[in-house]
Amino acid sequence: MLGGGGLVAANVYATASESGQTQAGQVLASGAATIDCPDVGSQLTAVPDEAKAEVDKELALLDKQIAEAYQRLQQSTQAIQQDGAFAENSIMNPLKEKRAATIERIAIAVDRVGDRPQGLEPFAACILRASGNQGEQGGDGQNGDQGGEGQQQDGDNQDNQGQEGQNQGEGQDNGQGQGDEQGDQQGGNGGQGGNGPVAADFVDIKSVQPNVQSARKQGNASRGTFSTACGVNANGLFNSDNVIVAPGVTNGAHHFHDYVGNQDNNAFASDQDLANGDTSCENKGDKSSYFWPVIRLQNGAEEQDAGSPGGGIEGNAGEIVTPKQVTMTFVGNPQSKVTEMPKLLRIITGDAKAFVNGNANANASWSCTGFEDRQLKDKYPLCPQGSDVVRTFKFQSCWDGNNIDSANHRTHVAFADANGVCGNGFKAIPQLVQRIVYDIDAPSLNDGGRTTPLFAVDSFPEQLHKPVTDHGDFINVFDEDLMGEMVDCINGGRKCDAADGAGDGDGGGAGEEPGNSPSPTPENPPGGNNGDDDPADNGNGNGNGGENTPSPTPTATAPSGGNNQDDEPADNGAENTGKPSTDSTQAPDPADGEDKGNGDTVPKAETSPSAVQSDEAAATGGDGNDLGGAVPGPEPSSASVLEPQATSGGLADTGTQLWPAAAGALLLLAGFVLLRRINSRQT
């Protein structure tokens, strides 16, 4: 019942708890502390079916207890400053007692119908830990100068190339702040809700080195792709439930989710409810539920949940941003064919508690359009003008062949290894890759977001809105026939769209062997198609049409620009100019129908082709923009119709730029002719 290593982890927490009183004195005075509790749910690898409902409710209660304790911690700064033992005596010890009683009820519930889980008791103790957000507080409650100390969340959580130490020693003002009236809310932790984000949570995407790698396709690889379009949640379907982790518990997530696909997903939705529910997907045979935490601008706005659990009460504050584009693509396995997903299979990717749990299960990533060969786990990206924020979720693609869920919601599925192999007898299934694009301006870190607001993902309050806590959830409610079409398409090497009900009739780039790049077209821009069909790695092509030729080492200022048709929509190509777009998104024209962060899905005109991606490009490996000469395709809207192509950066701009060049060439030619005639007459 208890996962491996559980007792070791418990001993670590017990030891840390003994020193918690000394830690409290050091970090609580600045208000920059959080509560770190061992995750009991992840340790329960097997729970009898008869006990699952009761165990899930008790696990949700553990989350509620932590959230309430964290809220009290935030509200007790003055009491803690006056009494160094207040936090331990009035917050941490009562929390331990509540957790101990809840853990005992979990053990009893399992013991009634199976073997009592052993070794859970030490998991009751929690510790106070530094948040990493601390700094010198200004008079208005904002964070002041922040040097090298406290910039990193955890030394071992920094696995993104070239990003360690970003923003260090720069004297950032880390509070959000909308003037002095925000100061009291900010505390020392920044953010509209007073618990993050801070400037140190952001990094300039241009300073990050390309870091995307994909497994090589083998002869029996399943090279096709299957996309489904379900909108961007323009209708505003939100709740703070999680029917996977906390079924039957209102506010089980303690943060708000965007929902697309199935429209009947809440804490009380049964399997039958999901099967009978409406769907926002174009193909009504896809009633699957796709959901993820919302992103909010820390701009002082009050949303519908400002005074509600899961929202403002728990530090999830600010204006909810509607995605500009959501692309969902199912891809194959680089080693083998894939098998159908079982109906109602549940998969969670990423870890909502990764800030305190560590990054073992942190899988969601952040990037910017035009720079998607640079993926971040534990930082939010600062995107240049004309580039949009991108979240990418890659879901587990190996299934145990028996279960649609597991007690800890992880052990029934797994990721393939670095070579794409599913171990332990697991079967390869289509891998869901979600790509979510947001029109969000880079926040102004030098003034703590006063000029241009910070943004953050919703989170459990004690997780402090850290980007590493991002995660996505999926419940498969595809019709069996449509799931069969998906598998046939992927195994057949085709590119298919659920809205069409069939594939495109050819293998396209998906079926090409290395070295056989098709002729350049807007869908297959010049620069090499390595036949790799992995939409996560569209900017790492070698420009040589072959998979086996090594590419030159890319740099931050001159990233690679090839299109390797790699079929993994997480990496749609580094910009090939090494400089940001000239389009400015800081001051949008009121006439263009855009209102920053208001959920509008009307696209802006952009001069940077890399910032405009077609749905097909995101799914199939080429955004059509990387090698200059390819015209970006139209961007899908939340409806089933395509929106107009951008009025700049396309054919119109190309013609505008070519006419002056052509005229100059004619004048030069005329000059040569005239000079030759003059020379002839003189001789």
FIBADO-169791 format. One line per 8 residues: number of its first residue (from 1); for each residue z, x negated, y negated of C-alpha. Coordinates in pm, 1 decimal. Layout:
// residues N
NUM) Z/X/Y | ...
//
This chain:
// residues 683
1) 0.0/0.0/0.0 | 82.4/-283.5/-236.9 | -207.3/-505.3/-341.0 | -202.2/-875.0/-266.8 | -11.3/-1088.4/-515.0 | 199.3/-794.4/-632.5 | 533.5/-959.9/-565.0 | 426.1/-1282.7/-733.1
9) 324.1/-1087.0/-1042.1 | 654.3/-902.3/-1034.4 | 847.0/-1229.1/-1031.9 | 650.5/-1353.0/-1331.5 | 733.2/-1039.1/-1524.3 | 1099.1/-1056.4/-1423.4 | 1119.5/-1416.4/-1547.3 | 943.6/-1329.0/-1871.4
17) 1177.8/-1036.7/-1924.3 | 1477.5/-1270.1/-1914.5 | 1338.8/-1455.5/-2215.9 | 1227.6/-1137.4/-2389.7 | 1524.2/-1140.3/-2628.2 | 1428.3/-1478.0/-2770.4 | 1065.3/-1371.9/-2800.5 | 1167.0/-1058.5/-2986.3
25) 1342.3/-1255.0/-3255.4 | 1031.9/-1463.6/-3316.3 | 759.9/-1201.5/-3324.0 | 916.3/-871.3/-3423.0 | 1006.6/-969.5/-3776.0 | 635.4/-968.9/-3864.0 | 570.9/-646.1/-3676.7 | 308.9/-830.5/-3472.8
33) 429.2/-753.4/-3121.0 | 323.0/-529.0/-2839.0 | 467.1/-410.0/-2509.6 | 340.1/-571.0/-2191.4 | 409.7/-381.4/-1869.1 | 277.2/-467.4/-1521.3 | 11.4/-220.6/-1409.5 | 156.6/-27.2/-1116.3
41) -161.1/168.4/-1045.8 | -367.7/-141.7/-972.7 | -119.4/-239.6/-700.7 | -159.3/84.4/-505.3 | -464.5/9.8/-296.5 | -403.7/295.8/-51.1 | -241.8/634.2/-110.7 | -261.1/922.1/141.6
49) -474.0/1212.6/22.2 | -176.2/1448.0/38.2 | 13.4/1234.3/-214.8 | -268.9/1148.8/-454.7 | -219.5/1434.1/-700.0 | 151.3/1363.5/-742.4 | 100.9/987.1/-761.3 | -173.2/1022.2/-1024.7
57) 56.6/1232.5/-1244.4 | 338.7/982.4/-1213.5 | 105.2/694.7/-1298.7 | -8.5/889.0/-1606.7 | 357.5/933.3/-1698.9 | 403.8/555.4/-1689.1 | 124.4/523.2/-1945.9 | 287.4/788.7/-2163.3
65) 621.0/607.5/-2149.6 | 462.2/283.3/-2269.0 | 277.3/461.5/-2550.8 | 596.7/628.9/-2670.8 | 791.5/303.7/-2655.3 | 520.5/124.6/-2852.3 | 526.7/396.0/-3119.4 | 901.6/353.7/-3153.3
73) 857.3/-22.0/-3176.7 | 615.5/26.3/-3466.9 | 856.4/259.0/-3643.7 | 1161.7/35.6/-3600.7 | 1070.4/-273.6/-3801.5 | 1360.4/-235.6/-4043.1 | 1615.4/-169.5/-3767.4 | 1490.7/-472.1/-3573.0
81) 1518.5/-695.1/-3879.4 | 1880.5/-582.3/-3926.5 | 1973.2/-607.3/-3558.4 | 1800.4/-866.2/-3339.5 | 1908.3/-685.2/-3021.4 | 1780.9/-344.5/-3132.0 | 1440.8/-371.6/-2961.1 | 1587.6/-479.3/-2629.0
89) 1876.6/-232.6/-2628.4 | 1708.1/72.0/-2781.9 | 1347.1/38.7/-2668.0 | 1292.8/-200.1/-2378.2 | 1595.5/-119.0/-2162.5 | 1543.2/260.0/-2185.5 | 1174.4/204.8/-2102.7 | 1271.3/4.4/-1794.4
97) 1503.8/282.2/-1676.8 | 1236.8/549.7/-1719.4 | 979.3/337.2/-1537.1 | 1218.8/264.8/-1251.9 | 1276.1/638.1/-1197.2 | 902.5/710.1/-1209.7 | 817.6/427.9/-968.3 | 1080.6/559.3/-728.3
105) 919.4/904.7/-737.7 | 584.4/742.6/-655.1 | 737.6/565.6/-355.5 | 900.7/889.2/-234.9 | 575.2/1086.0/-270.6 | 389.6/834.1/-54.1 | 677.4/803.1/191.8 | 666.6/1177.0/264.9
113) 322.0/1152.2/420.4 | 278.7/784.3/500.8 | 436.2/440.2/478.0 | 658.3/379.9/177.1 | 505.1/115.9/-52.1 | 717.2/-197.5/-72.7 | 778.2/-431.1/-363.6 | 716.3/-190.3/-652.4
121) 1070.5/-197.0/-798.5 | 1029.7/-520.2/-1001.2 | 733.4/-363.2/-1182.2 | 971.8/-147.5/-1386.0 | 1054.7/-429.2/-1629.1 | 833.0/-485.1/-1933.4 | 834.1/-758.6/-2196.8 | 771.8/-785.3/-2568.0
129) 486.9/-1021.2/-2643.3 | 316.4/-1152.2/-2953.1 | 4.2/-957.1/-3035.6 | -187.0/-1251.8/-3177.7 | -226.0/-1049.9/-3498.5 | 63.4/-1203.8/-3685.5 | 21.9/-1368.3/-4023.3 | 193.8/-1387.6/-4356.8
137) 232.6/-1037.8/-4491.2 | 129.1/-966.7/-4845.2 | 327.6/-745.8/-5075.9 | 119.4/-440.6/-4988.6 | 176.6/-480.1/-4616.6 | -153.4/-656.0/-4551.5 | -178.4/-969.8/-4344.8 | -220.7/-1277.6/-4553.2
145) -350.6/-1619.0/-4465.7 | -407.5/-1675.1/-4099.2 | -447.5/-2023.6/-3967.8 | -523.1/-2158.4/-3625.6 | -208.6/-2009.4/-3472.5 | -244.8/-1668.6/-3312.3 | -621.8/-1655.0/-3337.9 | -678.8/-1640.6/-2965.8
153) -546.9/-1351.5/-2761.0 | -477.8/-1569.4/-2458.2 | -601.8/-1916.3/-2392.8 | -739.4/-1810.2/-2058.3 | -912.5/-1504.6/-2195.3 | -1167.0/-1703.7/-2392.6 | -1468.4/-1724.6/-2165.7 | -1744.3/-1671.1/-2417.5
161) -1938.8/-1982.4/-2499.2 | -1906.8/-2120.7/-2844.8 | -1663.0/-1862.9/-2974.2 | -1322.7/-2025.1/-2935.3 | -1154.0/-2082.9/-3261.4 | -1390.4/-1872.7/-3469.8 | -1244.5/-1762.7/-3801.8 | -956.6/-2008.0/-3766.1
169) -802.1/-2153.9/-4075.8 | -1016.6/-1942.9/-4302.7 | -735.1/-1757.2/-4471.5 | -853.5/-1416.1/-4362.9 | -688.0/-1100.8/-4489.9 | -650.7/-924.9/-4159.1 | -527.9/-585.3/-4270.5 | -789.3/-314.2/-4304.4
177) -670.6/-175.8/-4633.1 | -835.0/82.6/-4851.2 | -629.8/-16.1/-5151.0 | -252.5/-38.4/-5178.8 | -205.2/311.4/-5044.5 | -308.1/179.7/-4701.4 | -53.3/-98.7/-4703.9 | 236.9/87.2/-4552.7
185) 21.3/199.3/-4261.1 | -109.2/-145.5/-4183.7 | 214.6/-323.8/-4104.7 | 126.7/-674.6/-3994.6 | -128.7/-567.9/-3740.4 | -417.3/-439.7/-3951.5 | -633.4/-138.9/-3883.5 | -603.8/209.6/-4020.9
193) -357.9/303.8/-3745.4 | -144.6/-6.7/-3799.5 | -217.1/-154.9/-3456.0 | -544.0/-343.1/-3508.3 | -814.5/-450.8/-3531.0 | -779.6/-770.4/-3734.9 | -1030.3/-1022.3/-3866.2 | -967.8/-1257.5/-3574.0
201) -1108.8/-992.5/-3339.8 | -1458.3/-1050.3/-3486.8 | -1709.2/-1332.8/-3456.5 | -2051.7/-1399.5/-3608.4 | -2303.2/-1339.5/-3329.0 | -2523.3/-1618.8/-3464.0 | -2248.6/-1872.2/-3389.4 | -2240.9/-1776.9/-3020.0
209) -2456.0/-1969.9/-2776.0 | -2684.2/-1779.3/-2533.5 | -2480.7/-1717.0/-2220.6 | -2657.7/-1456.0/-2007.0 | -2748.8/-1548.1/-1652.4 | -2898.7/-1332.1/-1380.2 | -2931.5/-1374.6/-1005.6 | -3277.8/-1469.9/-887.6
217) -3477.5/-1207.1/-705.8 | -3548.5/-1277.8/-339.9 | -3835.9/-1152.1/-128.0 | -3661.6/-830.3/-19.7 | -3525.9/-749.7/-365.6 | -3536.5/-395.8/-499.6 | -3718.6/-455.6/-827.7 | -3768.9/-109.2/-973.5
225) -3580.8/73.8/-1248.1 | -3487.8/437.2/-1297.9 | -3380.1/565.7/-1638.2 | -3214.4/891.3/-1737.2 | -3179.8/1018.3/-2095.3 | -2874.9/1231.9/-2176.8 | -2848.2/1209.6/-2555.9 | -2593.5/1039.6/-2779.2
233) -2318.5/1304.4/-2789.1 | -2453.6/1439.3/-3117.2 | -2277.4/1767.6/-3036.1 | -1940.3/1589.6/-3051.5 | -1794.9/1647.4/-2704.6 | -1467.3/1451.7/-2709.4 | -1130.4/1455.2/-2537.8 | -853.8/1209.7/-2453.9
241) -845.9/1301.0/-2083.4 | -963.7/1097.1/-1788.2 | -1039.4/1307.9/-1483.1 | -1088.0/995.7/-1268.6 | -758.7/817.0/-1342.0 | -538.3/1107.1/-1448.6 | -672.6/1434.8/-1306.2 | -473.3/1737.2/-1416.4
249) -305.1/1547.5/-1702.4 | -387.2/1630.9/-2064.1 | -426.0/1318.1/-2279.7 | -424.2/1098.4/-1971.1 | -636.1/834.9/-2148.6 | -439.1/821.9/-2476.7 | -770.1/759.6/-2654.5 | -1081.9/964.9/-2721.8
257) -1400.0/948.7/-2513.3 | -1761.1/1023.1/-2592.4 | -1918.5/1235.3/-2317.7 | -2286.2/1267.3/-2228.8 | -2437.7/1425.8/-1924.5 | -2197.0/1675.8/-1770.4 | -2055.2/1906.8/-2037.5 | -1760.9/2039.4/-1832.5
265) -1563.4/1716.8/-1794.5 | -1195.9/1740.0/-1882.0 | -871.2/1661.0/-1705.9 | -882.8/1982.9/-1504.5 | -1248.0/1973.6/-1393.0 | -1281.2/2011.2/-1017.0 | -1570.6/1876.0/-814.9 | -1710.2/2229.2/-811.2
273) -1676.5/2255.5/-1189.3 | -1878.0/1938.1/-1229.5 | -2142.7/2056.1/-983.1 | -2179.9/2386.1/-1170.3 | -2155.5/2239.6/-1519.9 | -2420.3/2219.2/-1788.0 | -2576.7/1883.4/-1867.3 | -2713.8/1714.6/-2177.0
281) -2958.5/1514.8/-1963.4 | -3331.5/1582.5/-1997.0 | -3362.9/1620.2/-1622.2 | -3123.8/1901.6/-1531.3 | -3094.2/1750.5/-1185.1 | -2870.0/1487.8/-1342.5 | -2531.9/1649.2/-1402.9 | -2353.1/1316.8/-1382.1
289) -2070.8/1246.1/-1625.5 | -2100.0/934.8/-1841.1 | -1809.4/863.7/-2076.3 | -1663.2/577.1/-2278.1 | -1410.1/523.7/-2562.6 | -1538.9/616.1/-2906.5 | -1587.1/361.2/-3184.8 | -1423.6/431.2/-3520.4
297) -1469.7/293.6/-3868.9 | -1136.1/195.3/-4021.8 | -1230.2/362.4/-4349.6 | -934.5/590.7/-4416.7 | -1116.4/900.7/-4295.0 | -924.1/1167.0/-4104.0 | -1103.5/1295.5/-3796.9 | -1037.0/1615.7/-3603.3
305) -773.6/1434.0/-3395.1 | -589.3/1267.7/-3685.0 | -265.2/1449.4/-3600.4 | -316.9/1476.7/-3225.8 | -215.3/1283.1/-2914.8 | -493.1/1046.4/-2820.8 | -593.7/1026.6/-3185.7 | -406.0/937.1/-3501.6
313) -62.5/986.1/-3347.9 | -134.8/697.5/-3111.8 | -308.5/469.6/-3360.4 | -667.2/577.1/-3289.4 | -764.2/647.2/-3648.1 | -1074.3/650.7/-3864.5 | -1420.7/801.1/-3861.1 | -1582.3/840.2/-3518.3
321) -1930.0/685.1/-3509.6 | -2203.2/865.3/-3316.6 | -2427.1/621.1/-3125.8 | -2773.6/560.6/-3259.0 | -2913.6/523.6/-2907.9 | -2783.5/548.4/-2551.7 | -2990.9/407.2/-2267.0 | -2888.5/452.0/-1905.3
329) -3085.4/256.6/-1648.7 | -3030.3/219.9/-1275.4 | -3153.4/-113.6/-1141.1 | -3191.0/-268.3/-798.4 | -3035.6/-554.5/-605.8 | -3181.3/-908.2/-619.8 | -3130.9/-957.9/-245.1 | -3200.1/-627.0/-75.7
337) -3307.9/-266.8/-95.3 | -3054.6/-14.5/-224.2 | -2911.2/294.5/-58.6 | -2831.1/629.9/-217.4 | -2503.4/680.9/-399.9 | -2284.5/949.0/-243.9 | -2238.1/1268.7/-442.3 | -1931.1/1257.9/-672.9
345) -1890.9/880.4/-642.0 | -1658.5/761.3/-917.7 | -1690.1/418.6/-1079.4 | -1494.4/259.3/-1363.6 | -1619.2/-66.1/-1513.2 | -1403.1/-277.3/-1742.0 | -1026.9/-251.1/-1788.9 | -863.9/-35.2/-2057.2
353) -550.6/-252.4/-2028.3 | -718.3/-592.0/-2022.9 | -530.1/-722.3/-2326.9 | -205.2/-725.6/-2128.4 | -352.4/-731.9/-1775.3 | -580.7/-1028.6/-1835.3 | -956.5/-1031.1/-1810.7 | -1001.7/-1024.2/-1432.3
361) -1157.7/-678.1/-1457.2 | -1287.1/-705.6/-1815.8 | -1654.7/-635.3/-1776.6 | -1785.9/-451.4/-2081.6 | -1963.5/-669.5/-2337.0 | -2060.3/-665.5/-2704.1 | -2367.2/-799.4/-2881.5 | -2628.7/-725.3/-3149.3
369) -2990.3/-614.4/-3125.6 | -3209.8/-922.4/-3130.5 | -2926.8/-1137.7/-2993.3 | -2857.3/-978.4/-2657.0 | -2876.7/-1303.6/-2465.6 | -2534.3/-1363.7/-2627.8 | -2271.0/-1135.6/-2480.4 | -1905.8/-1119.8/-2591.1
377) -1611.6/-983.7/-2394.8 | -1314.1/-1043.2/-2619.8 | -1467.2/-1033.4/-2969.0 | -1647.0/-773.4/-3175.2 | -1981.3/-902.0/-3306.9 | -2065.9/-950.5/-3671.8 | -2434.6/-859.2/-3674.5 | -2677.5/-975.6/-3945.1
385) -2853.0/-727.9/-4170.3 | -3112.2/-526.5/-3982.0 | -2933.2/-575.2/-3649.7 | -2720.6/-310.9/-3476.2 | -2401.6/-337.6/-3269.7 | -2460.3/-303.8/-2893.5 | -2211.8/-224.4/-2617.2 | -2326.7/-288.9/-2260.3
393) -2159.3/-165.0/-1943.1 | -2273.3/-294.6/-1604.5 | -2121.7/-92.5/-1322.5 | -2032.8/-208.2/-973.7 | -2333.1/-205.8/-742.6 | -2175.1/-244.9/-396.9 | -2014.0/48.8/-215.3 | -1786.4/49.7/91.1
401) -2003.2/313.7/259.6 | -1719.1/564.3/308.5 | -1517.5/657.1/-0.4 | -1611.9/817.7/-331.1 | -1289.7/688.3/-491.7 | -985.3/476.0/-409.1 | -620.2/480.4/-505.6 | -665.0/216.6/-776.2
409) -1020.8/339.1/-849.8 | -1163.8/-6.7/-778.2 | -1150.3/-110.7/-412.8 | -1416.6/136.5/-290.2 | -1679.6/-39.4/-503.0 | -1739.9/-402.6/-597.9 | -1972.6/-628.5/-788.1 | -2228.4/-834.1/-601.4
417) -2165.3/-1207.8/-599.8 | -2352.4/-1455.2/-817.9 | -2648.6/-1444.8/-581.1 | -2655.7/-1065.6/-567.4 | -2497.5/-1035.7/-222.0 | -2263.0/-747.0/-137.8 | -1977.1/-884.0/70.1 | -1729.4/-732.0/316.5
425) -1990.4/-505.8/473.0 | -2047.1/-317.6/144.9 | -2384.6/-156.6/80.0 | -2605.3/-219.7/-222.2 | -2647.2/90.0/-441.3 | -2839.6/135.7/-767.9 | -2653.3/-39.1/-1048.0 | -2593.5/167.9/-1360.0
433) -2642.7/-31.4/-1680.0 | -2549.1/151.9/-2000.2 | -2662.9/23.6/-2337.7 | -2509.9/194.1/-2642.9 | -2637.1/105.9/-2990.9 | -2453.6/173.0/-3319.3 | -2570.1/151.1/-3678.8 | -2260.9/-26.1/-3814.1
441) -2255.1/-278.0/-4097.4 | -2074.0/-606.4/-4042.6 | -1725.0/-561.8/-4191.1 | -1611.4/-768.8/-4487.4 | -1349.5/-997.3/-4332.8 | -1274.9/-1185.8/-4654.1 | -1103.7/-878.0/-4799.5 | -975.1/-725.3/-4475.8
449) -1246.1/-461.9/-4461.2 | -1188.3/-311.3/-4805.7 | -1553.1/-344.9/-4909.6 | -1709.0/-271.7/-4570.2 | -1464.0/-130.1/-4314.4 | -1364.8/-287.2/-3987.9 | -1460.5/-101.7/-3671.0 | -1282.0/-76.0/-3338.7
457) -1297.7/84.7/-2998.3 | -1032.0/345.3/-2913.9 | -760.3/214.5/-2683.0 | -415.0/270.5/-2542.6 | -191.5/209.6/-2846.9 | -22.1/-101.4/-2707.7 | -362.9/-258.5/-2634.7 | -419.1/-298.7/-3011.4
465) -788.6/-201.6/-3010.8 | -887.6/-536.2/-2865.4 | -1258.2/-548.6/-2771.7 | -1170.7/-684.4/-2426.3 | -1024.5/-341.3/-2337.8 | -1363.8/-167.3/-2357.3 | -1464.3/23.0/-2044.7 | -1699.5/289.4/-1911.0
473) -1667.4/570.6/-1656.4 | -1926.8/735.1/-1432.7 | -1920.5/1025.6/-1186.7 | -2238.5/1072.6/-983.8 | -2352.6/1435.2/-992.3 | -2724.1/1375.3/-929.5 | -2905.1/1630.3/-717.9 | -2967.3/1476.9/-378.1
481) -3345.1/1503.5/-419.9 | -3333.9/1327.2/-756.1 | -3107.3/1057.2/-615.2 | -3362.0/1010.7/-336.4 | -3638.1/971.0/-594.4 | -3426.3/711.8/-775.5 | -3381.2/501.6/-463.0 | -3749.3/529.6/-364.5
489) -3849.7/423.4/-714.5 | -3616.4/123.6/-727.4 | -3698.4/7.3/-374.3 | -4070.2/57.1/-444.2 | -4063.5/-170.3/-747.8 | -4165.8/101.2/-994.6 | -4043.4/192.1/-1341.4 | -3943.0/556.6/-1343.3
497) -3796.4/806.3/-1586.0 | -3590.5/1100.3/-1464.4 | -3751.8/1319.9/-1730.6 | -4094.0/1264.9/-1570.9 | -3975.9/1340.8/-1221.3 | -4182.6/1049.6/-1089.3 | -4260.2/685.0/-1143.4 | -4529.6/536.2/-1360.5
505) -4754.2/489.9/-1059.8 | -4755.2/113.4/-1060.7 | -4518.6/-173.8/-1026.7 | -4581.7/-298.2/-1379.1 | -4387.1/-612.8/-1445.8 | -4140.9/-505.5/-1182.0 | -4354.0/-591.5/-884.8 | -4516.3/-907.6/-1013.6
513) -4458.4/-1229.1/-826.8 | -4352.4/-1538.7/-1020.4 | -4640.6/-1699.1/-1202.4 | -4853.0/-1382.7/-1212.5 | -4779.7/-1258.6/-1558.4 | -4987.2/-957.3/-1662.4 | -5202.1/-973.5/-1973.0 | -5015.0/-941.4/-2301.8
521) -4970.1/-584.6/-2419.3 | -4712.9/-408.7/-2637.4 | -4523.0/-340.5/-2315.3 | -4572.5/-695.0/-2184.4 | -4574.0/-921.2/-2489.9 | -4712.9/-1273.6/-2459.5 | -4463.7/-1537.1/-2364.4 | -4422.2/-1500.6/-1993.9
529) -4314.3/-1236.2/-1749.3 | -4126.4/-1392.4/-1465.0 | -4132.0/-1078.7/-1257.4 | -3756.5/-1074.1/-1250.2 | -3699.3/-710.1/-1334.4 | -3350.3/-746.9/-1466.2 | -3308.8/-550.1/-1789.3 | -2997.4/-744.7/-1876.7
537) -3177.2/-1061.0/-1961.7 | -3477.8/-991.5/-2175.7 | -3455.2/-1283.9/-2409.9 | -3429.3/-1574.2/-2168.7 | -3789.9/-1587.1/-2052.7 | -3956.4/-1921.5/-2042.8 | -4282.3/-1818.8/-2204.3 | -4471.3/-1960.2/-1907.5
545) -4529.7/-1660.1/-1684.6 | -4336.2/-1816.0/-1399.9 | -3979.5/-1782.0/-1282.0 | -3944.7/-2131.9/-1144.8 | -4017.0/-2332.5/-1458.2 | -3698.9/-2425.9/-1642.2 | -3674.5/-2318.3/-2001.0 | -3576.2/-2548.1/-2283.3
553) -3212.2/-2528.3/-2380.7 | -3175.4/-2254.9/-2643.0 | -2959.7/-2300.5/-2948.4 | -2786.6/-2062.0/-3183.8 | -3035.8/-2137.3/-3457.9 | -3344.2/-2139.1/-3238.3 | -3283.0/-1904.0/-2946.4 | -3533.4/-1861.8/-2671.5
561) -3786.1/-1591.3/-2737.9 | -3965.9/-1527.5/-2411.6 | -3970.9/-1201.9/-2223.1 | -3880.8/-1248.3/-1859.8 | -3921.2/-881.9/-1761.1 | -3578.2/-918.3/-1612.4 | -3474.4/-555.9/-1583.4 | -3121.8/-583.0/-1709.5
569) -3082.8/-399.3/-2037.8 | -2788.7/-609.2/-2143.6 | -3008.4/-879.9/-2285.5 | -3309.5/-759.2/-2474.7 | -3411.2/-1081.9/-2629.7 | -3285.8/-1330.7/-2879.8 | -3460.2/-1323.0/-3212.3 | -3729.7/-1588.6/-3211.5
577) -3707.9/-1677.7/-3577.7 | -3352.2/-1805.3/-3572.2 | -3271.4/-1608.0/-3886.1 | -3159.0/-1253.2/-3959.7 | -3379.8/-970.0/-4062.8 | -3459.7/-930.0/-4428.9 | -3379.5/-560.9/-4412.9 | -3053.3/-469.2/-4581.1
585) -2831.4/-207.9/-4425.7 | -2548.4/-263.4/-4669.9 | -2681.0/-18.1/-4925.2 | -2891.1/248.3/-4752.2 | -3124.8/457.0/-4954.7 | -2975.2/807.4/-4993.2 | -3321.9/945.8/-4941.2 | -3355.9/805.9/-4592.1
593) -3122.1/1062.0/-4442.5 | -2861.8/809.4/-4340.1 | -2493.4/816.9/-4410.4 | -2315.9/517.2/-4263.6 | -2086.6/608.6/-3979.7 | -2134.3/982.0/-4014.8 | -2296.6/1022.8/-3678.5 | -2650.5/1064.6/-3807.8
601) -2903.4/967.5/-3546.9 | -3194.1/938.6/-3789.7 | -3316.0/578.6/-3758.9 | -3359.0/360.9/-4063.8 | -3678.0/171.6/-4137.6 | -3629.7/-193.3/-4056.7 | -3836.6/-501.2/-4119.9 | -3690.8/-680.2/-3821.4
609) -3877.3/-577.7/-3504.9 | -3589.9/-710.4/-3296.3 | -3366.4/-438.5/-3435.4 | -3592.3/-161.4/-3308.1 | -3602.9/-108.8/-2933.5 | -3785.4/143.5/-2726.1 | -3611.0/316.2/-2440.3 | -3860.9/172.9/-2193.1
617) -3814.6/-177.0/-2328.5 | -3439.5/-162.5/-2293.1 | -3478.4/-57.3/-1931.9 | -3758.2/-285.4/-1819.3 | -3691.5/-619.6/-1972.0 | -3907.1/-644.6/-2282.4 | -3825.4/-501.7/-2618.0 | -4179.1/-566.5/-2732.2
625) -4051.7/-760.7/-3030.0 | -3953.8/-1107.2/-2920.2 | -4275.2/-1297.3/-2959.0 | -4412.8/-1174.8/-3283.8 | -4736.1/-991.3/-3223.5 | -4600.4/-710.9/-3013.1 | -4540.5/-380.7/-3185.6 | -4203.5/-213.0/-3127.1
633) -4218.5/117.1/-2948.7 | -4070.2/440.0/-3079.1 | -3697.4/485.1/-3040.9 | -3577.1/794.1/-2852.7 | -3355.1/1036.6/-3035.4 | -3076.6/1247.8/-2891.9 | -3335.9/1517.2/-2831.3 | -3614.4/1499.6/-2576.8
641) -3880.8/1423.8/-2837.2 | -3959.3/1079.6/-2966.3 | -3877.3/995.9/-3323.0 | -4141.8/847.9/-3553.1 | -4199.3/477.1/-3537.5 | -4033.2/275.3/-3810.8 | -4251.4/265.8/-4120.7 | -4195.3/-105.4/-4165.8
649) -4205.6/-386.4/-3916.9 | -4494.6/-220.1/-3730.0 | -4869.3/-193.3/-3772.6 | -4844.4/-94.4/-4137.8 | -4651.5/-408.4/-4226.2 | -4875.0/-623.3/-4008.6 | -5182.2/-502.6/-4198.2 | -5008.6/-554.7/-4529.5
657) -4931.4/-911.9/-4435.9 | -5277.6/-990.8/-4294.3 | -5488.1/-869.5/-4590.3 | -5366.0/-1139.4/-4833.6 | -5423.8/-1405.5/-4569.9 | -5775.7/-1278.6/-4502.1 | -5860.6/-1271.8/-4872.3 | -5735.7/-1627.3/-4915.7
665) -5947.2/-1744.4/-4624.3 | -6262.1/-1589.0/-4780.2 | -6193.9/-1756.1/-5117.1 | -6144.4/-2092.1/-4947.4 | -6470.8/-2054.3/-4756.2 | -6657.0/-1963.0/-5074.2 | -6516.4/-2275.0/-5241.8 | -6652.2/-2498.6/-4965.3
673) -7000.1/-2341.9/-4993.4 | -7004.1/-2386.2/-5371.8 | -6888.9/-2750.1/-5347.1 | -7161.8/-2825.4/-5093.5 | -7433.3/-2680.0/-5316.5 | -7311.6/-2885.4/-5615.2 | -7318.3/-3205.1/-5406.7 | -7671.3/-3124.4/-5282.7
681) -7803.7/-3084.1/-5635.0 | -7647.9/-3412.1/-5747.4 | -7814.4/-3603.6/-5464.1
//
